[in-house]
Amino acid sequence: MLRRALCFALLSLACGRSPAGAQIVRVADLNTTQIRALDRTKTVVFLPGGMLEEHGPYLPAFTDGILSERLTGELAGAAVAKKPGWTALVFPQMPAGSSGSNELGGRFVFPGTYAVRPSTLRAMYMDLASELGDQGFRWIMVVHVHGAPLHIRALDQAGDFFHDTYGGRMVNLWGLVPVLSGWGNAMGAAMTAAEKKEDGVSLHGGMDEHSLMLHLKPELVSAGYKQAPVVTGQTMAESFTAAKAADWQGYLGSPRLATAALGKKIWDSFAAAAAEHMLAVLNGADPAQFQRYADLLEKNPLYQEWIKATTAHDEALDAKERAWLTRRR
Ligand SMILES: [Zn+2]
């Protein structure tokens, strides 16, 4: 088991060539005969997402994608360890996501963010749901560690479409409150009162994400984080306001407080929560019983304003593209 998980982690081409024997396989490596041979009732498909999204001056633009890829590897390992006889079928990472956190400050253009519209994201995952559903797959895990409201909603909707159309389960794990809580709980338990006050309502690119990257990919964290000025609010409204400042650098919180040790605690906690809920679903739990993060966000007036602005932007971009297509026909 461990060897196979390790094979996956190393992305060894020698792994997973035989669906009959291997448990974690990359769909990109399989031929049609091997794909046909997969037992659909015991195959869980992993769709790792990722997003190019600004994370300020000290973190790489693919921070969310790095977390998503790593989490997918751990979840695939957990699936085959806890479900003997099952296959984890891992798709290539798809670096498309919606609503970069620069939108917190009302900005749709920001270096490092290369987003697709929520309606594009929804269509992409609904299309994939159809492809997989029509080929008989019934278990799909979407692993996309990015928290914007319409991004999460789009992935949730694709999952609901899959369920209603094919009767299977397509779960947007990062859209579930109990999975996200694994992150928040670890922060709450590990940070001192003084650190919580300094980091404030960090929302994006704060002590937590810098800590996670110091744990997972320290070579991609710019050393300047140690002198990073604190940019935050003590309430959510204050943090939204801070992000609207003309010279906002793209993060909220106090990156200078970050440590690899905290990053490991947050990682272990939310990865465990994600694995627990994935396994619950694979064991028959209805994912509808888990509270959705998008439902919570939609009740918050600050997020309602964000959703409204993003929806208008989505429509404006759609109109612009359609107008061009019409002219060129
Ligand atoms: Zn993000």
Residues whose N, C-alpha, C, O or C-beta is under 5 A from the ligand:
A	BS01	ZN	E53 D64 V145 H146 G147
